[in-house]
């Protein structure tokens, strides 16, 4: 019942102005975001890789309407990739990029600007010895994002895609992307979407997720199973076995701070596990979506907000 209100709060400027004054080190925020700086991201990566986990890093920010901010985001990724390479961490870490953060939403030429900015990040990633995954956002950006993906894969075929199982279209998109060399992260979806484009009932979303898993695991690509749901983890492992998938031909992905014991357990059992690590100052929208996914954390969030000095 709390999911939709929390997702709406994620776009509330008034709430954001209050919440964003909380230090990133405060309770609930630090549980999901290790820090605001490149060094904090590199340190978190080193800690996770030391535990046998892989990493994907997201410099937080989205829906920018400012060209200078879009460029600053590109610069932040280039700096991060250089730092990872310098520390010998790039082999186990990639980056996740939201195209709306690098210009997709700009009123004039946003699609083309985002494409060129994404090319710059992909080039920096390749030079560092790693790769990029394009995050998926709300359904209005899906066609643009997949179009940019197709263009990027001409020069950077290792570029990953993200598909969201709660969209009606996603099973068909999975079929289009389940080809050799194609990296696809499948998640359930974390945006407030209308009934016309997305399943609203949790059971329907789960059923769609399983259908999409079957397509990806039976295909020729590299599926990235992004879920914290114990049932989905079990189903994915069972399907991987059914389709003859050896460890290392797919991976599990989970968010930083969520089910860390399960992350370590899966890695210890021989599975490839990648942790999604967000960092930076624009953590508000990300935090609210995490709370929407796990409303039981709302009480901790409120206590942090009330106790804020």
FIDOKE-430278 format. One line per 8 residues: number of its first residue (from 1); their letters; for each residue x, y, z of C-alpha. Coordinates in Angstrom, 2 decimals, m for minus. Layout:
BEGIN
NUM	A	X/Y/Z; ...
This chain:
BEGIN
1	XXXXXXXX	0.00/0.00/0.00; 2.91/2.36/0.64; 4.71/1.75/m2.65; 2.80/4.23/m4.83; 2.86/7.09/m2.27; 6.61/6.63/m1.80; 7.22/6.65/m5.53; 5.23/9.88/m5.78
9	XXXXXXXX	7.28/11.35/m2.94; 10.40/10.58/m4.97; 9.29/13.41/m7.30; 8.22/15.83/m4.56; 10.43/18.91/m4.52; 9.23/19.94/m1.04; 10.08/16.60/0.53; 13.36/16.44/m1.36
17	XXXXXXXX	14.44/19.84/m0.02; 14.07/18.54/3.54; 15.41/15.03/3.10; 18.39/16.04/0.99; 19.84/18.02/3.89; 20.41/14.75/5.72; 24.09/13.74/5.69; 24.83/10.71/3.54
25	XXXXXXXX	26.40/9.10/6.62; 23.08/9.10/8.46; 21.45/5.72/9.18; 19.08/4.82/6.39; 20.95/6.75/3.67; 24.31/5.11/4.36; 22.61/1.72/4.31; 22.09/2.11/0.56
33	XXXXXXXX	24.69/4.69/m0.56; 28.31/4.23/0.58; 29.30/7.85/m0.06; 29.23/10.88/m2.31; 32.76/10.91/m3.74; 34.77/8.94/m6.28; 37.01/7.75/m3.46; 34.02/6.43/m1.51
41	XXXXXXXX	32.92/4.47/m4.59; 36.42/3.07/m5.13; 36.70/2.08/m1.46; 33.34/0.30/m1.55; 34.41/m1.51/m4.72; 37.66/m2.67/m3.11; 35.78/m3.99/m0.07; 33.26/m5.91/m2.17
49	XXXXXXXX	35.83/m7.35/m4.54; 37.82/m8.55/m1.53; 34.75/m10.61/m0.59; 34.61/m12.25/m4.01; 31.85/m10.01/m5.36; 31.74/m8.04/m8.60; 30.43/m4.48/m8.77; 28.50/m2.12/m11.00
57	XXXXXXXX	28.71/1.56/m10.06; 26.06/4.23/m10.60; 26.89/7.93/m10.29; 23.53/9.10/m9.02; 21.46/11.60/m10.94; 18.63/11.54/m13.47; 16.21/13.68/m15.47; 18.72/16.49/m15.88
65	XXXXXXXX	17.58/19.44/m17.96; 20.94/21.18/m17.68; 23.60/20.53/m20.33; 26.41/21.43/m17.94; 25.14/18.92/m15.39; 24.99/16.23/m18.07; 28.61/16.95/m18.94; 29.56/16.88/m15.26
73	XXXXXXXX	28.04/13.41/m14.99; 30.11/12.21/m17.94; 33.22/13.67/m16.32; 32.42/11.91/m13.05; 32.21/8.54/m14.81; 35.48/9.14/m16.66; 37.16/10.06/m13.37; 35.73/6.97/m11.66
81	XXXXXXXX	36.86/4.63/m14.44; 40.36/6.08/m14.31; 40.48/5.63/m10.55; 39.28/2.01/m10.79; 41.94/1.24/m13.38; 44.65/2.91/m11.31; 43.70/0.81/m8.29; 43.53/m2.43/m10.28
89	XXXXXXXX	39.81/m2.79/m9.61; 38.35/m2.39/m13.10; 38.43/m6.11/m13.92; 35.65/m6.75/m11.40; 33.73/m3.51/m11.74; 31.62/m1.98/m14.51; 29.49/1.16/m14.53; 25.73/1.65/m14.88
97	XXXXXXXX	24.58/4.80/m16.67; 21.17/6.45/m16.69; 20.80/8.16/m20.04; 18.55/10.86/m18.59; 21.51/11.87/m16.43; 23.70/12.47/m19.49; 21.27/14.50/m21.57; 18.46/12.27/m22.84
105	XXXXXXXX	15.81/14.58/m21.34; 17.30/17.81/m22.71; 14.63/19.68/m24.68; 16.75/20.08/m27.82; 18.67/17.13/m29.23; 18.57/15.14/m26.03; 18.67/11.73/m27.72; 21.76/12.57/m29.75
113	XXXXXXXX	23.50/14.27/m26.84; 22.92/11.25/m24.63; 24.28/8.95/m27.32; 27.50/10.93/m27.68; 27.96/11.20/m23.93; 27.38/7.47/m23.58; 30.00/6.86/m26.28; 32.50/8.85/m24.23
121	XXXXXXXX	31.79/6.75/m21.14; 31.96/3.49/m23.12; 35.32/4.53/m24.55; 36.65/5.35/m21.08; 35.34/2.02/m19.79; 37.04/0.08/m22.57; 40.30/1.94/m21.94; 40.02/1.00/m18.27
129	XXXXXXXX	39.41/m2.65/m19.15; 35.73/m2.81/m18.28; 32.28/m1.98/m19.72; 29.00/m0.09/m19.38; 25.41/m1.10/m18.74; 22.63/1.32/m19.70; 20.11/1.57/m16.87; 16.44/1.58/m17.81
137	XXXXXXXX	14.16/4.31/m16.48; 10.43/4.99/m16.80; 8.58/3.59/m19.81; 8.61/6.86/m21.76; 12.36/6.46/m22.28; 12.42/2.78/m23.25; 12.42/3.16/m27.02; 15.06/5.90/m26.93
145	XXXXXXXX	17.25/3.87/m24.58; 17.06/0.72/m26.72; 17.80/2.79/m29.83; 20.91/4.24/m28.18; 21.90/0.74/m27.08; 21.76/m0.48/m30.68; 23.98/2.39/m31.83; 26.50/1.88/m29.03
153	XXXXXXXX	26.74/m1.85/m29.65; 28.03/m1.18/m33.19; 31.30/0.02/m31.66; 30.96/m1.31/m28.11; 29.14/m4.66/m28.39; 29.86/m5.37/m24.74; 27.43/m2.62/m23.64; 24.76/m4.05/m21.35
161	XXXXXXXX	21.02/m3.47/m21.37; 18.42/m3.44/m18.61; 14.85/m4.67/m19.03; 12.02/m4.33/m16.50; 9.69/m7.30/m16.09; 6.70/m5.26/m14.98; 6.30/m3.73/m18.45; 3.97/m5.59/m20.78
169	XXXXXXXX	6.47/m5.30/m23.63; 9.46/m6.81/m21.85; 9.09/m10.47/m22.82; 9.21/m9.42/m26.49; 12.22/m7.18/m25.77; 13.96/m10.13/m24.12; 13.49/m12.17/m27.28; 15.03/m9.36/m29.32
177	XXXXXXXX	18.06/m9.11/m27.04; 18.76/m12.78/m26.23; 21.50/m13.10/m28.86; 25.14/m14.10/m28.49; 27.25/m11.50/m26.73; 24.24/m9.55/m25.48; 24.37/m8.70/m21.79; 20.90/m8.14/m20.31
185	XXXXXXXX	20.04/m7.28/m16.72; 16.50/m8.31/m15.84; 14.87/m6.52/m12.92; 11.25/m6.21/m11.81; 11.05/m2.41/m12.15; 11.02/0.46/m9.67; 9.04/3.31/m11.24; 5.37/4.22/m10.87
193	XXXXXXXX	3.90/3.11/m14.20; 0.30/3.19/m15.49; m1.77/0.05/m15.92; m1.78/0.58/m19.67; 1.92/m0.30/m19.92; 2.77/m2.23/m16.76; 1.48/m5.06/m14.60; 0.17/m3.71/m11.30
201	XXXXXXXX	m0.28/m6.91/m9.30; 2.85/m8.34/m7.69; 1.98/m11.89/m8.76; 1.61/m10.78/m12.38; 5.00/m9.08/m12.20; 6.54/m12.26/m10.79; 5.01/m14.36/m13.56; 6.37/m11.96/m16.16
209	XXXXXXXX	9.80/m12.08/m14.51; 9.87/m15.88/m14.78; 8.74/m15.81/m18.42; 11.51/m13.33/m19.21; 14.06/m15.41/m17.29; 13.18/m18.42/m19.42; 13.73/m16.44/m22.62; 17.09/m15.05/m21.50
217	XXXXXXXX	18.47/m18.24/m19.97; 17.42/m20.28/m23.00; 18.99/m17.71/m25.31; 22.56/m17.10/m26.41; 23.27/m13.95/m24.40; 24.59/m13.28/m20.91; 21.67/m12.86/m18.48; 22.12/m10.74/m15.37
225	XXXXXXXX	19.45/m11.78/m12.86; 18.71/m8.73/m10.72; 16.52/m9.76/m7.80; 16.51/m10.05/m4.01; 13.44/m12.29/m4.02; 14.48/m15.70/m2.60; 11.93/m17.46/m4.81; 13.25/m15.79/m7.94
233	XXXXXXXX	16.84/m16.63/m7.00; 15.82/m20.27/m6.58; 13.84/m20.30/m9.83; 16.69/m18.67/m11.75; 19.19/m21.24/m10.46; 16.82/m24.06/m11.40; 16.25/m22.65/m14.89; 19.98/m22.15/m15.40
241	XXXXXXXX	20.48/m25.84/m14.65; 17.59/m26.83/m16.94; 19.07/m24.90/m19.85; 22.59/m26.19/m19.25; 23.98/m22.90/m18.07; 27.40/m23.29/m16.42; 28.44/m20.87/m13.65; 29.94/m17.80/m15.24
249	XXXXXXXX	27.56/m17.79/m18.21; 25.07/m15.68/m16.22; 25.16/m13.76/m12.97; 23.04/m12.61/m10.06; 22.83/m8.92/m9.19; 21.71/m7.29/m5.95; 21.72/m3.77/m4.58; 24.31/m2.48/m2.17
257	XXXXXXXX	23.08/m2.94/1.39; 20.30/m5.41/0.58; 20.71/m9.07/1.60; 24.52/m8.89/1.88; 24.64/m12.31/3.54; 22.83/m13.82/0.55; 25.24/m12.08/m1.80; 28.17/m13.71/m0.02
265	XXXXXXXX	26.42/m17.09/0.19; 25.76/m17.20/m3.55; 29.32/m16.15/m4.34; 30.71/m18.80/m2.00; 28.59/m21.43/m3.78; 30.29/m20.61/m7.07; 27.79/m18.15/m8.53; 28.86/m14.86/m10.05
273	XXXXXXXX	27.32/m12.07/m7.97; 27.49/m8.37/m8.83; 26.54/m5.63/m6.38; 24.93/m2.42/m7.67; 26.71/0.42/m5.85; 25.26/3.95/m6.14; 27.23/6.99/m5.05; 27.13/10.77/m5.31
281	XXXXXXXX	25.11/13.67/m3.96; 21.90/13.02/m5.93; 20.75/10.10/m3.80; 17.23/11.25/m2.95; 15.28/9.65/m5.82; 17.27/6.45/m5.50; 16.60/6.25/m1.76; 12.86/6.78/m2.18
289	XXXXXXXX	12.63/3.99/m4.77; 14.45/1.65/m2.39; 12.00/2.55/0.37; 9.11/1.93/m2.04; 10.48/m1.54/m2.69; 10.98/m2.21/1.03; 8.36/m0.14/2.93; 9.33/m1.87/6.18
297	XXXXXXXX	12.36/0.43/6.17; 10.13/3.51/6.33; 10.15/3.56/10.15; 13.96/3.71/10.16; 13.87/6.48/7.59; 11.39/8.53/9.64; 13.51/8.13/12.79; 16.56/9.36/10.86
305	XXXXX	14.58/12.34/9.57; 13.16/13.25/13.00; 16.54/12.97/14.73; 18.25/15.12/12.09; 19.95/18.17/13.58
